[in-house]
Amino acid sequence: MTVKLIQEASEALYTFDSDRLGKSITDAKNADIVGDIHWDRTLLFVEGISDIIAQSDDATRTENLIQYLDGFGFADDWFLNSVSQSLSAFLYVSRNQLLVGTERIDSAMKVIPSELSPQVTSARILASDIAMVLHGLQGKPDFMLEAARLQSQAKASIGETIDRYELMTNFVYALNRAREYESAAQVAELLIVEPHSETTASGVAEAYMAATFNEIGDYNRAERLSLTALESTTHAAIESRATLERLVALAGQGKVADAESLMTTRGWKHSPGELLKDIDNQSILHAEALLAMHRDESPYALALMKRRADLLINQVQSANSADISAMLSNLENTRDRQVEREGALQRETEMRAVQLEQKTKLNRLLWVLIGGLTIAFNFLLAFLRYREKLSVKVQSLQEDALSAEKMKTEFLGLINHEIRTPLNGIIGISDAMIHHAPNPTMRAQAEIVQESGQLLFDLLDSLITMSTIEGNRLSLDKEEDVLAKTIRREVAEWDNAAAKKDLIFTHFIGAELEDAVITDHKRIRQSLHYLLSNAIRFTQVGRVHLHATAIQDRNGHLDVTIVVADTGQGISEDVQSRLFQPFLQADATMTRKYGGAGLSLAIARKLARMMRGDLVVKSREGRGTEFTFTARIPLAEPTAHALPDDRAAAATAPLLLTLDDVEEPEAIIDLMLGEQLLGARPVALGETSTRNYKATG
């Protein structure tokens, strides 16, 4: 970015285009380069050039720029020092102060270091380019070639090549200035066959070559080249130069009429007095001298050639005088510039001291920060190692837990099958003995056996259900049925148990529950079973009441509320807070007195929440307990049901089909229904035996 900005500044000195340079400065500022002192200086340097170009008029612009460039510089910044000297040299050359320009360009070359870098290459290209122009104007082709060699090397280091056509054109011009016309003609011969460069203005080379051939007397070739220049250019200055060279060529060939016609057309025809005193155009003087020779006016021709030589001498003297004046002026201003530079150096030194102090503080802060980051990194590394070990341990524990859960599931499944089957036999046989035992004592003993078996059956069922819930394997088996019927069936199961304890057992089932609903009726009965079991078990005196109601919402759901209240001993607030935790009861005394595993309420609450409801408790010690079971249950679509045909039922005796893989249930059925059945016919079906029973009527 620094090199590009300097290139834009040098272009601005050629064209005085402050708008283009201002846009380049804006783009450079948008690059947002922070903390680079060389960049800040370069930006300041180029902004100064832009301001002078924009604010100065044509008469003072060059002088103001020279003063700015000569006074600019930093003791420790060779790049800006070299660039300012090169640009100053160019401005001196533009004012024809060639000696001062030479001094400036030499100073610019000397401060460039030998190590290659983008800044070194840029400074060399800029200085050598101005040196070529300078030496060409001085008529020093050897120095010009040396400058061209330096520029070629600098451009080659960045993959660029020098423009040979432009170089040879400038070389022809330099040889002409040095009056080495023979050498200029030889270069012009090469230039004729050299491909034209797009960077060189059309017609310039041809005009220079025409001037060369005019000087050595090859007027035919000079005329052809001048015509070529006129055909290829539209630039007024180049067209004027080519026309003058054509005029000289016509005069040299003795085409007097054509030459005089051209001078008349262009307004170049002057009287002898004007030519010898007022006219300072060397080409016109050259053409008039040649025409005078063809008219055999030798004294007049000699006077014109002398006039031309005097003009050349005056031109050289004027240039040297301007150089000497500029050098004297520079000597007078040396002390002032030295004072200014010393002041700038002092300010630069102070600024560097401040920057050094700031960098020292920043380095200290960075070391503290690095130390803190090192400690944090070590801590993080230790934490990650600990976390990795903990993760391995947790993974091992998770695998153990999954293995234990799998073993528990398999164990409970085995228990479910292996214990339910004999329990069914025990409960079934005891029920049969209650109804068919020969004396009251045996019937009472059978009731004890049945109650114990039923308690064990309920405990097993609770364990299996809780295990299924905890493993997230429980799902609701929804079916269509009347909810009131489901509740009545469960209530009927507890009439005898309440009567045995002389409890008043009442219930109310709202009419809104007579509609069919779609839900898991088995799980609702299971929940009510737990609530009624607890109410009757923990109530010694008084009553137990079940109150079931429902409200239908707009979406076709019943918000069901079932309250089971008793007049038992009640539950303390401390116990209520943990009442729904698995395997917990009010206290150990109650466990010993009433039994139970503490699973029923936990299961009932989970089932209620699966049905988008809940189970809550209200109780006070000595005042009884009230459990409220809620659920949101969708109503079934109303359908028409066919009425049963009583005549068909009377004509056909009922049939009973049983399937089981063990013999005990079949023996129980035979015992309980044997008097009402004609007999049984077993049918083998895989591993399951099937028996058909037919009623006796």
Residue pairs with C-beta under 8 A, 6 or more apart in sequence:
1 28
1 31
1 33
1 39
2 38
2 39
2 42
2 79
2 118
2 119
3 118
3 119
3 121
3 122
4 24
5 24
5 25
5 28
5 42
5 43
5 46
6 42
6 46
6 83
6 122
6 126
7 122
7 126
8 20
8 21
8 24
8 46
9 21
9 45
9 46
9 49
9 50
9 83
9 87
10 83
10 86
10 87
10 90
10 126
11 17
11 20
11 21
12 18
12 20
12 21
12 49
12 50
12 53
13 49
13 65
13 87
13 90
13 91
16 53
16 61
17 53
18 50
18 53
18 54
21 46
21 49
21 50
21 53
22 50
22 54
24 46
25 43
25 46
25 47
25 50
28 43
28 46
29 43
33 39
37 355
38 77
38 79
41 74
41 77
41 80
42 79
42 80
45 72
45 80
45 83
45 84
48 68
48 72
49 65
49 68
49 87
52 61
52 64
52 65
52 68
53 61
53 65
56 64
56 65
62 91
62 94
62 95
65 87
65 91
66 88
66 91
66 92
69 84
69 85
69 87
69 88
69 91
70 84
70 88
70 330
70 333
70 337
71 337
71 340
72 80
72 84
73 80
73 81
73 84
73 341
73 344
74 80
74 81
74 344
74 348
75 341
75 344
75 345
75 348
76 348
78 111
78 112
78 113
79 119
79 123
81 108
81 111
82 108
82 109
82 111
82 112
82 123
82 127
83 108
83 123
83 126
85 104
85 105
85 107
85 108
85 111
86 104
86 105
86 108
86 123
86 126
86 127
86 130
87 126
88 104
89 100
89 101
89 102
89 103
89 104
89 105
89 108
89 130
89 134
90 101
90 130
90 133
92 98
92 100
92 101
92 104
92 326
93 101
93 130
93 133
93 134
93 137
95 322
96 137
96 318
96 319
96 322
97 319
97 322
97 323
97 326
98 134
98 137
98 138
98 319
98 323
99 320
99 323
99 324
99 326
99 327
100 323
100 326
100 327
100 330
101 130
101 134
102 134
102 138
103 327
105 127
105 130
105 131
105 134
108 123
108 127
109 127
109 131
112 120
112 123
112 124
112 127
113 120
116 157
118 158
121 154
121 157
121 158
124 150
124 151
124 153
124 154
125 151
125 154
125 155
128 147
128 148
128 150
128 151
128 154
129 147
129 151
131 143
131 144
131 147
131 150
132 144
132 147
132 148
132 151
132 167
132 170
133 170
135 141
135 143
135 144
135 147
135 174
136 144
136 170
136 171
136 173
136 174
136 177
137 174
137 177
138 174
138 177
139 174
139 175
139 176
139 177
139 178
139 179
139 180
140 174
140 178
141 171
141 174
141 175
141 178
141 180
141 183
144 170
144 171
144 174
145 171
148 162
148 167
148 171
151 162
152 161
152 162
155 161
155 162
163 197
163 199
163 200
164 194
164 197
165 191
165 194
165 195
165 196
165 197
165 200
165 205
166 197
166 199
166 200
168 187
168 190
168 191
168 194
168 205
169 191
169 200
169 204
169 205
169 208
171 187
172 184
172 187
172 188
172 191
172 205
172 208
172 209
172 212
173 208
175 181
175 183
175 184
175 187
175 212
176 184
176 208
176 211
176 212
176 215
179 215
181 212
181 215
181 216
182 216
184 212
184 215
185 212
185 213
185 216
185 218
188 208
188 209
188 212
188 213
191 205
191 209
192 209
196 202
196 205
201 233
201 235
201 238
202 232
202 233
202 234
202 235
202 238
203 228
203 229
203 230
203 232
203 233
203 235
203 238
203 239
203 242
204 229
204 233
204 238
206 225
206 226
206 228
206 229
206 232
206 242
207 225
207 226
207 229
207 238
207 241
207 242
207 245
209 225
210 222
210 223
210 225
210 226
210 229
210 242
210 245
210 246
210 249
211 222
211 241
211 245
212 222
213 219
213 221
213 222
213 225
213 249
214 222
214 245
214 248
214 249
214 252
214 286
217 252
219 248
219 249
219 250
219 252
219 253
220 249
220 253
222 245
222 246
222 248
222 249
222 252
223 246
223 249
223 250
223 253
225 245
226 242
226 243
226 245
226 246
226 249
227 242
227 246
229 238
229 239
229 241
229 242
229 245
230 239
230 242
230 243
230 246
233 239
233 242
243 262
243 266
244 281
244 283
244 284
244 287
245 283
246 262
247 259
247 262
247 263
247 268
247 283
247 284
247 287
248 283
248 286
248 287
248 290
250 258
250 259
250 262
250 287
251 259
251 286
251 287
251 288
251 290
251 291
251 294
252 290
254 294
256 291
256 294
256 295
259 287
259 291
260 269
260 291
262 268
263 269
263 284
263 287
268 281
268 284
270 278
270 279
270 284
270 288
272 300
275 284
275 285
275 288
275 304
275 307
276 303
276 304
276 307
279 285
280 311
282 308
282 311
282 312
285 304
285 305
285 307
285 308
285 311
286 308
288 304
289 301
289 302
289 304
289 305
289 308
290 301
292 298
292 300
292 301
292 304
293 301
405 471
408 467
409 467
409 471
412 463
412 464
412 467
415 460
415 463
415 464
416 460
416 464
419 456
419 460
420 457
420 460
421 662
421 664
422 664
423 453
423 456
423 457
423 460
424 664
424 665
424 668
425 664
425 665
425 667
425 668
426 449
426 450
426 453
427 450
427 453
427 454
427 457
428 664
428 665
428 668
428 671
428 672
429 668
429 671
430 446
430 447
430 449
430 450
430 453
431 446
431 450
431 672
432 668
432 671
432 672
433 442
433 443
433 446
433 449
434 443
434 446
434 447
434 450
436 671
437 443
437 446
455 595
458 529
458 533
459 596
459 597
461 526
462 597
462 599
462 600
462 603
463 597
463 599
465 474
465 526
465 599
465 603
466 582
466 599
466 602
466 603
468 474
469 603
469 606
474 606
474 610
476 519
476 520
476 523
476 610
476 611
477 520
477 522
477 523
478 518
478 519
478 520
479 518
479 519
479 520
479 521
480 516
480 517
480 518
480 636
481 516
481 517
481 521
482 513
482 514
482 515
482 516
482 517
483 513
483 515
483 517
483 519
483 521
483 524
483 550
483 558
483 560
483 633
484 509
484 513
484 514
484 548
486 521
486 524
486 525
487 507
487 509
487 513
487 524
487 528
487 546
487 548
487 562
488 509
489 525
490 525
490 528
490 529
490 532
491 507
491 528
491 532
491 546
493 529
493 532
494 505
494 532
494 533
494 536
495 505
497 536
498 504
498 505
498 536
498 544
499 505
501 536
501 539
501 540
503 536
503 539
503 541
503 542
503 543
503 544
504 542
504 543
504 544
505 536
505 543
505 544
505 545
506 543
506 544
506 545
506 546
507 545
507 546
507 547
507 548
508 545
508 546
508 547
508 548
508 549
509 548
510 548
510 549
510 550
512 549
512 550
512 551
512 552
512 558
513 548
513 549
513 550
513 558
513 560
515 558
515 635
515 636
516 635
516 636
516 638
517 558
517 633
517 634
517 635
517 636
518 633
518 634
518 635
518 636
519 611
519 631
519 633
519 634
520 611
523 607
523 610
523 611
524 607
524 611
524 631
526 603
526 604
526 607
527 603
527 604
527 607
527 608
527 615
527 629
528 546
528 562
528 564
528 629
530 600
530 601
530 603
530 604
531 562
531 564
531 600
531 604
531 627
531 629
532 544
532 546
532 564
533 600
534 600
534 601
534 627
535 544
535 564
535 565
535 566
535 568
535 625
535 627
536 544
536 566
537 594
537 596
538 566
538 568
538 569
538 590
538 594
538 625
539 566
539 567
539 568
539 624
540 568
540 569
541 567
542 566
542 567
542 568
542 624
543 566
543 567
544 564
544 565
544 566
544 567
545 563
545 564
545 565
545 566
546 562
546 563
546 564
547 562
547 563
547 565
548 560
548 561
548 562
548 563
549 560
549 561
550 558
550 559
550 560
550 561
551 558
551 559
552 558
552 559
552 635
553 559
556 634
556 635
557 632
557 633
557 634
557 635
558 632
558 633
558 634
558 635
559 630
559 631
559 632
560 613
560 629
560 630
560 631
560 632
560 633
561 628
561 629
561 630
562 628
562 629
562 630
563 626
563 627
563 628
563 629
564 626
564 627
564 629
565 624
565 625
565 626
565 627
566 624
566 625
566 626
567 624
568 624
568 625
569 621
569 622
569 624
570 619
570 620
570 621
570 622
570 623
570 624
570 625
571 579
571 586
571 617
571 619
571 621
571 625
572 586
572 621
575 586
575 587
576 617
576 619
578 584
579 586
579 601
579 617
580 601
580 602
580 605
580 615
581 598
581 602
582 598
582 599
582 602
583 597
583 598
583 599
584 598
585 591
585 596
585 598
591 598
601 615
601 627
604 615
604 629
605 614
605 615
608 614
608 615
608 629
608 630
608 631
609 615
611 631
611 632
611 633
612 631
612 632
613 629
613 630
613 631
613 632
614 630
615 627
615 628
615 629
615 630
616 627
616 628
617 625
617 626
617 627
617 628
618 625
618 626
618 628
619 625
619 626
653 694
653 695
653 696
653 697
654 694
654 695
655 692
655 693
655 694
655 695
656 669
656 673
656 677
656 692
656 693
656 694
656 695
657 690
657 691
657 692
657 693
658 665
658 666
658 669
658 690
658 691
658 693
659 685
659 688
659 689
659 690
660 666
660 688
660 689
661 687
661 688
661 689
663 689
666 680
666 682
666 689
666 691
669 680
669 691
669 693
670 680
673 693
675 696
676 695
676 696
677 693
677 694
677 695
677 696
678 693
678 694
678 695
678 696
679 693
679 694
680 691
680 692
680 693
681 691
681 692
682 689
682 690
682 691
683 689
683 690
683 691
683 692
684 690
